[in-house]
Amino acid sequence: MIKHTPYYHKLVAAGAKLQDRGGFATPNFFTSISDEHKAVRERVGMFDVYYQVGVEIRGKDAEALLVRVLVNDVRRMRDGGVIYSSICNEKGGIVDDLTCFRFSGDRFWLSPTPSRVPAVVTALESLAGSLNVTVTNLGYGNAYLSVQGPQSRELLSALTTADLSADALKYFAFTRGNLADVPDAVISRTGYSGELGYELFFPVEYAEYVWDLVAKAGQQFDIRPCGMKTMRSLRIEKSYLLYGLDINEETDPLSAGLSWTVRFDDRDFVGRHALEGIKANGVKRQLRLIDTGAINPIVHGEKVLHNGEAVSVVTSGDPGFHLGKTFAFAYLPNELAAPGTQVEIQLADGSATVAGTVIDRAPYDPERRRLTA
């Protein structure tokens, strides 16, 4: 039986077009993907992401465990900081990509891909051994609401005692404070939209209450409730990857363009030996974004052609409505991975091919000025 998030009645009342995601009735979109995309790029939107489960690592050896599990190095973090990282298997394949929140040296949160929570918990528990640490799947005790867009700071500042100014709360950091009279909420300056935005965590019993107050405070900004198809459209303009399509246990972070997250440093971590070998020998293919120049119906699994020959397949493809183009990810041989390379995508129904250009930077806000505003 499909489950309902604590916002379900609000979603239905707002006209959500629902789908099954992780066993939950989740909005694909409300009005239209393009309308919601525009709202987030120009104003502010709110997303129900309740199905995103947290995993808590707690105890004297919490940091030591994460040093062994994550490819990024948590020793670089300060309290209130967030990092992006992968967990790899011994072959260097990506078990999951996730964000890590540091509350203190003995308390961290991980925010995994919903479908990968069991795999992440298993990876942690397999290395915990005799360490003084507990690994807890937090389940659905927290309501999770994402508020994204250039006016998100102004909106949320009216609802919280926390200082959300750019100097006080920088990109990829979090704070805690009252949120709409809900005590000790976690307000994280993170998201998947490529805009200034915040992810909010608070006890589930306050879910509808917080939704209503955010929606009311957002009326002056013409806020929009937004769905997952909208988030996919936003993320691809920023060249953000999607686990299960663009990356999985058969792909490694170096080939996927995530080498900046792999910190070898003076430590051992799962997959280090394999990743060192890949680095020394060089990757054989590279994940690249293909700009098709217009809104085109590109989907996962379609063939990528060069000079009429199949050279890869699309891992994910979505329209970027702000830029008016569809973008597609594909792993390309090194000789075709240079920006400017011309390729074609064979549509699944065989009706036509779509011309595309390989790019190696985020097509939207490549300097990250929006994120760091």
C-alpha positions as CSV (number, residue, x, y, z in Angstrom):
1,M,0.0,0.0,0.0
2,I,1.4,3.4,-0.9
3,K,2.2,5.6,2.0
4,H,1.3,9.3,2.5
5,T,3.8,11.9,3.7
6,P,2.6,14.3,6.5
7,Y,2.0,16.9,3.9
8,Y,-0.3,14.7,1.8
9,H,-3.5,16.6,2.4
10,K,-1.7,19.9,1.5
11,L,-0.4,18.3,-1.7
12,V,-3.8,17.1,-2.8
13,A,-5.4,20.4,-2.0
14,A,-2.8,22.2,-4.1
15,G,-3.5,19.9,-7.1
16,A,-0.5,17.7,-7.0
17,K,0.0,15.2,-9.8
18,L,1.3,12.2,-7.7
19,Q,3.6,9.3,-8.3
20,D,5.0,6.5,-6.2
21,R,8.5,7.4,-5.0
22,G,10.0,5.1,-2.4
23,G,6.6,3.9,-1.5
24,F,5.3,7.4,-0.9
25,A,2.7,9.3,-2.9
26,T,5.0,12.1,-4.1
27,P,4.2,15.1,-6.4
28,N,5.6,15.0,-9.9
29,F,4.3,18.6,-10.3
30,F,1.4,20.8,-9.4
31,T,0.7,23.4,-12.1
32,S,3.4,22.6,-14.7
33,I,7.1,21.8,-14.5
34,S,8.0,24.9,-16.5
35,D,5.9,27.2,-14.2
36,E,7.4,25.7,-11.0
37,H,10.9,25.8,-12.5
38,K,10.5,29.5,-13.2
39,A,9.2,30.2,-9.7
40,V,12.4,28.7,-8.1
41,R,14.7,30.4,-10.5
42,E,13.0,33.8,-10.1
43,R,11.3,33.7,-6.7
44,V,10.8,30.8,-4.4
45,G,9.4,27.2,-4.3
46,M,8.8,24.6,-1.7
47,F,9.3,20.8,-2.0
48,D,8.0,17.9,0.1
49,V,11.0,15.6,0.5
50,Y,9.8,13.7,3.6
51,Y,10.9,10.4,2.0
52,Q,14.6,11.6,2.5
53,V,15.6,9.6,5.5
54,G,18.5,10.6,7.8
55,V,21.1,8.3,9.3
56,E,22.8,9.4,12.5
57,I,26.3,8.4,13.6
58,R,26.9,9.0,17.2
59,G,29.6,8.3,19.8
60,K,33.3,8.9,20.6
61,D,34.4,7.3,17.4
62,A,31.8,8.7,15.1
63,E,34.4,10.8,13.2
64,A,36.8,7.9,13.0
65,L,34.1,5.7,11.4
66,L,33.3,8.3,8.8
67,V,37.0,8.8,8.0
68,R,37.0,5.1,7.0
69,V,33.7,5.1,5.0
70,L,33.5,8.4,3.1
71,V,35.8,9.3,0.2
72,N,35.6,12.9,1.4
73,D,37.5,13.7,4.6
74,V,35.2,14.7,7.6
75,R,38.3,15.8,9.5
76,R,38.1,19.0,7.4
77,M,34.7,19.8,8.8
78,R,33.7,22.2,11.5
79,D,30.6,22.0,13.7
80,G,27.7,23.2,11.6
81,G,29.3,22.2,8.4
82,V,28.1,20.1,5.5
83,I,30.1,18.2,2.9
84,Y,29.1,16.2,-0.2
85,S,30.7,12.8,-0.5
86,S,30.4,9.3,-1.9
87,I,30.6,5.9,-0.2
88,C,32.4,3.4,-2.3
89,N,32.8,-0.3,-2.4
90,E,36.2,-2.0,-2.6
91,K,36.2,-1.8,-6.4
92,G,35.7,2.0,-6.2
93,G,32.0,1.8,-7.3
94,I,29.6,4.3,-5.8
95,V,27.4,2.8,-3.1
96,D,25.7,6.2,-2.7
97,D,26.3,9.9,-2.9
98,L,25.1,11.9,0.0
99,T,25.5,14.9,2.3
100,C,27.1,14.7,5.7
101,F,26.2,17.1,8.5
102,R,28.6,17.6,11.5
103,F,26.8,18.6,14.7
104,S,29.9,17.8,16.8
105,G,32.9,15.4,16.8
106,D,30.7,12.7,18.2
107,R,27.5,13.4,16.2
108,F,26.9,13.4,12.5
109,W,24.0,13.0,10.1
110,L,24.1,11.5,6.7
111,S,21.4,12.2,4.1
112,P,21.5,9.3,1.6
113,T,19.5,8.7,-1.5
114,P,16.2,7.2,-0.2
115,S,16.6,3.9,-2.0
116,R,20.1,3.5,-0.7
117,V,19.5,3.9,3.0
118,P,19.9,0.2,3.7
119,A,23.1,0.0,1.7
120,V,24.5,3.0,3.5
121,V,23.6,1.6,7.0
122,T,25.2,-1.7,6.0
123,A,28.4,0.0,4.9
124,L,28.7,1.9,8.2
125,E,27.8,-1.1,10.4
126,S,30.3,-3.4,8.6
127,L,33.2,-1.1,9.7
128,A,31.9,-0.1,13.1
129,G,33.3,-3.2,14.7
130,S,34.6,-2.4,18.2
131,L,34.4,1.4,17.7
132,N,32.5,3.4,20.3
133,V,29.7,4.4,17.9
134,T,26.1,3.8,17.1
135,V,24.5,3.9,13.6
136,T,20.8,4.8,13.7
137,N,18.3,5.0,10.8
138,L,16.3,8.0,11.9
139,G,13.3,6.8,9.9
140,Y,10.5,9.3,9.4
141,G,10.6,11.1,12.7
142,N,11.6,14.4,11.0
143,A,9.5,16.3,8.6
144,Y,11.8,17.5,5.7
145,L,10.9,20.6,3.7
146,S,13.0,22.2,1.0
147,V,12.6,25.9,0.3
148,Q,14.5,27.0,-2.7
149,G,14.9,30.2,-4.7
150,P,16.5,33.7,-4.5
151,Q,13.8,35.0,-2.1
152,S,14.0,32.0,0.2
153,R,16.2,33.8,2.7
154,E,13.9,36.8,3.0
155,L,10.9,34.4,3.4
156,L,12.5,32.2,6.1
157,S,14.1,35.0,8.0
158,A,10.6,36.2,8.9
159,L,9.9,32.8,10.5
160,T,13.0,32.0,12.4
161,T,15.1,33.3,15.3
162,A,18.3,32.0,13.5
163,D,20.5,34.4,11.6
164,L,20.3,33.5,7.9
165,S,22.4,36.3,6.6
166,A,25.1,35.5,4.1
167,D,27.9,36.1,6.5
168,A,26.3,34.1,9.4
169,L,25.2,31.1,7.4
170,K,27.3,30.3,4.4
171,Y,26.6,27.8,1.6
172,F,26.9,24.2,2.8
173,A,26.5,25.0,6.4
174,F,23.6,24.7,8.8
175,T,22.2,26.3,12.0
176,R,19.6,25.6,14.6
177,G,16.8,27.7,16.0
178,N,13.1,28.2,16.3
179,L,11.3,27.9,13.0
180,A,7.7,29.2,13.0
181,D,7.7,28.6,16.8
182,V,9.0,25.1,16.4
183,P,12.0,24.7,18.7
184,D,15.5,23.6,17.6
185,A,14.8,23.1,13.9
186,V,17.8,22.3,11.7
187,I,18.1,24.9,8.9
188,S,20.6,23.9,6.3
189,R,21.8,26.1,3.4
190,T,21.8,23.3,1.0
191,G,19.6,21.9,-1.8
192,Y,19.4,20.3,-5.3
193,S,18.1,23.3,-7.2
194,G,21.2,25.4,-8.0
195,E,19.7,28.4,-6.2
196,L,20.0,30.0,-2.8
197,G,17.9,27.7,-0.7
198,Y,17.4,25.9,2.6
199,E,16.5,22.4,3.7
200,L,14.5,22.3,6.9
201,F,14.3,19.4,9.4
202,F,11.9,19.4,12.4
203,P,9.7,17.0,14.3
204,V,7.1,15.4,12.0
205,E,4.1,16.4,14.2
206,Y,4.7,20.0,13.1
207,A,4.7,19.2,9.4
208,E,1.3,20.6,8.3
209,Y,1.8,23.6,10.7
210,V,5.1,24.5,9.1
211,W,3.9,24.0,5.6
212,D,1.0,26.4,6.2
213,L,3.2,29.1,7.7
214,V,5.8,28.8,4.9
215,A,3.1,29.0,2.3
216,K,1.4,32.0,4.0
217,A,4.8,33.9,4.4
218,G,5.5,33.0,0.8
219,Q,2.4,34.6,-0.6
220,Q,4.1,37.9,-1.0
221,F,6.7,36.2,-3.2
222,D,4.1,34.2,-5.2
223,I,5.6,31.0,-3.8
224,R,4.9,27.7,-5.6
225,P,4.7,24.1,-4.3
226,C,6.9,22.1,-6.6
227,G,7.3,18.5,-7.5
228,M,10.1,16.0,-8.3
229,K,10.0,16.5,-12.1
230,T,10.6,20.2,-11.4
231,M,13.6,19.3,-9.2
232,R,15.0,17.1,-11.9
233,S,14.7,20.0,-14.4
234,L,16.4,22.4,-12.0
235,R,19.2,20.0,-11.1
236,I,20.3,19.2,-14.7
237,E,20.9,22.9,-15.5
238,K,23.4,22.7,-12.6
239,S,24.9,19.4,-13.8
240,Y,23.9,17.6,-10.6
241,L,24.0,13.9,-10.8
242,L,21.1,11.5,-10.0
243,Y,22.0,8.3,-8.2
244,G,20.7,5.1,-9.9
245,L,20.9,6.7,-13.4
246,D,24.1,8.8,-13.7
247,I,26.0,6.9,-11.0
248,N,25.8,3.5,-9.3
249,E,27.9,0.7,-7.9
250,E,29.4,0.1,-11.4
251,T,30.6,3.7,-11.8
252,D,33.4,5.4,-9.9
253,P,33.6,9.0,-8.7
254,L,36.7,9.8,-10.8
255,S,35.0,8.9,-14.1
256,A,31.8,10.6,-12.9
257,G,33.5,14.0,-12.5
258,L,33.5,13.8,-8.7
259,S,37.3,13.6,-8.2
260,W,37.1,16.8,-6.2
261,T,35.3,14.9,-3.5
262,V,37.9,12.2,-3.2
263,R,40.4,13.1,-0.5
264,F,43.2,10.5,-0.3
265,D,45.1,12.4,2.5
266,D,46.8,10.3,5.2
267,R,44.1,7.7,5.8
268,D,42.6,4.5,4.5
269,F,39.0,4.3,3.3
270,V,36.9,1.7,1.5
271,G,37.8,1.8,-2.2
272,R,41.0,3.8,-1.8
273,H,43.2,1.2,-3.5
274,A,40.9,0.8,-6.5
275,L,40.5,4.6,-6.9
276,E,44.3,5.1,-6.7
277,G,44.7,2.6,-9.5
278,I,42.1,4.4,-11.6
279,K,43.8,7.7,-11.0
280,A,47.2,6.3,-11.8
281,N,46.1,4.6,-15.0
282,G,43.6,7.3,-16.1
283,V,39.9,7.0,-16.5
284,K,38.6,5.2,-19.7
285,R,35.5,7.3,-20.0
286,Q,34.0,10.5,-18.5
287,L,30.5,11.5,-17.6
288,R,29.6,14.5,-19.6
289,L,26.6,16.7,-20.1
290,I,25.3,17.1,-23.7
291,D,23.5,20.3,-24.7
292,T,20.8,19.6,-27.3
293,G,20.1,23.3,-28.0
294,A,16.3,23.1,-27.6
295,I,13.6,21.3,-25.6
296,N,13.8,17.7,-26.8
297,P,12.3,14.4,-25.4
298,I,15.5,12.8,-24.3
299,V,15.2,9.8,-21.9
300,H,17.5,7.3,-20.1
301,G,18.9,4.5,-22.3
302,E,18.8,6.3,-25.7
303,K,21.9,5.8,-27.8
304,V,24.6,8.5,-28.2
305,L,26.1,8.5,-31.7
306,H,29.3,10.0,-33.1
307,N,29.7,9.9,-36.9
308,G,26.8,7.5,-37.0
309,E,28.3,5.0,-34.6
310,A,26.9,4.3,-31.2
311,V,29.4,5.3,-28.5
312,S,27.3,5.5,-25.3
313,V,23.8,5.7,-23.9
314,V,22.0,8.5,-22.1
315,T,22.1,8.0,-18.3
316,S,19.6,10.7,-17.7
317,G,18.0,13.5,-19.7
318,D,15.7,16.4,-18.6
319,P,14.6,19.7,-19.9
320,G,16.1,22.8,-18.4
321,F,13.2,25.3,-18.7
322,H,15.1,28.4,-17.6
323,L,17.7,27.9,-20.4
324,G,15.1,26.4,-22.9
325,K,17.2,23.3,-23.6
326,T,17.2,19.6,-22.8
327,F,20.4,18.3,-21.4
328,A,21.5,14.7,-21.2
329,F,24.3,12.9,-19.3
330,A,26.3,10.1,-20.9
331,Y,29.7,8.4,-20.2
332,L,31.8,9.2,-23.3
333,P,35.2,7.8,-24.3
334,N,38.1,10.1,-23.5
335,E,38.5,11.1,-27.1
336,L,35.0,12.4,-27.3
337,A,34.8,14.0,-23.8
338,A,36.3,17.4,-24.8
339,P,33.9,20.3,-24.7
340,G,32.6,21.2,-28.1
341,T,32.5,17.7,-29.4
342,Q,29.4,17.1,-31.6
343,V,27.3,14.0,-31.0
344,E,23.8,12.9,-31.8
345,I,21.2,11.2,-29.6
346,Q,19.0,8.5,-31.2
347,L,15.4,8.9,-29.9
348,A,14.0,5.7,-28.5
349,D,11.2,5.4,-31.0
350,G,13.7,5.6,-33.8
351,S,11.9,8.5,-35.4
352,A,14.9,10.9,-35.4
353,T,18.2,11.9,-34.0
354,V,18.9,15.0,-32.0
355,A,22.2,16.9,-32.4
356,G,24.1,17.8,-29.2
357,T,27.3,19.5,-28.0
358,V,29.4,18.1,-25.2
359,I,30.0,20.6,-22.3
360,D,32.0,20.3,-19.2
361,R,30.7,23.1,-17.0
362,A,27.3,23.6,-15.4
363,P,25.3,25.5,-18.0
364,Y,23.4,27.5,-15.3
365,D,25.4,29.8,-13.0
366,P,28.8,28.1,-13.6
367,E,30.5,30.5,-11.2
368,R,28.0,29.6,-8.4
369,R,27.1,33.2,-7.7
370,R,23.5,32.3,-7.1
371,L,24.4,29.5,-4.6
372,T,26.7,31.7,-2.6
373,A,24.7,35.0,-2.7
